[in-house]
Amino acid sequence: MALISPSEKDFITKGIEADMRNDGRSRIAYRDFTIETGIVSQASGSCRLRLSKTDVLIGVKVEIGDIISNTTSDNNNEQEQDIVNNQNESDKGRIVCSVECSPSASRDFEGKGANDINNELSQIMNRVLNGPQGGIDLKSLCIIPGAQCWIIYVDVLVLDYDGNLLDTIFLATRAALQNTRIPKTEIQDIGNGQLEFDISDDIEDAEKIKGWEDVPVTVSLNKIGQKYIVDATAMEELCTDTKIIIAVNRNGEICAMQKSLYGSLNPSLLTEMIRTAKDIGKVLIKNLDTTLEHEQVMASRANNKKFGFFI
């Protein structure tokens, strides 16, 4: 585990109290991020997002699977089993998230501790995204009720780390889901109450995931001393007394909340932190969507360019 000296911690804490952080930001200022989508050719959707040195690559794969209930499942996948236990409906698909932190990204991701971090991040993603608070229309993923559905596998690889990992993952996940396309299916009645389906091979017929616009992002707020900050660096996280993670959608609605570490929070401070998270969450989503729209326009222009002698 990374360590910090008392003098370094005191310097960071006093800087935050004066609203001047090590990198020159104010307490509620967010670092700039860069984004690339569609970079994994074999995936249904993908995104790489860099928030300063925190670097995350996400691949989304859409596959057909069985609709299983918690009474019939013998699934050995712990993450997927947890989803099944909390979602026992015969007309919905599901999202299965898996996070892997590269040992080269941080010392914290080495050894047995890495498994705990991977599992914790995966569980948070699965619980936020599988349900009405996750934004995705899970019923639209159903192909044949009670039989088969689309399963969206979200695989996260953490390449580098400089704090605020969960926020980076959720920003990249939202972008990757926007980039994902699901093949079109046609349902046919073959008689005797039985149904079968065909999958279109035409890429142009593929559809966006319904509800991706309402997928929330998380805003992590770290209380250091008597003040709180957003988008903490790795060094600032080592000074954190307590931490609140709040998932916010584009309308500023709170979709999930989790407290970690052992420090206490004054109710008035908690109210202020929630209000700050809602404001910042809406701004993050607006900036992210603007970046995605710009990237889509640039990609469309590149595809429309004509080459050769006959134009």
PyMOL commands that set and color helices and strands:
alter all, ss='L'
color gray80, all
select helices_A, chain A and resi 6-17+78-86+107-109+112-129+132-134+138-141+165-179+203-205+212-214+234-238+267-303
alter helices_A, ss='H'
color red, helices_A
select strands_A, chain A and resi 33-37+45-51+54-66+94-101+142-144+148-160+181-182+185-191+194-199+207-208+217-224+227-230+242-248+254-260
alter strands_A, ss='S'
color yellow, strands_A
deselect
rebuild
show_as cartoon
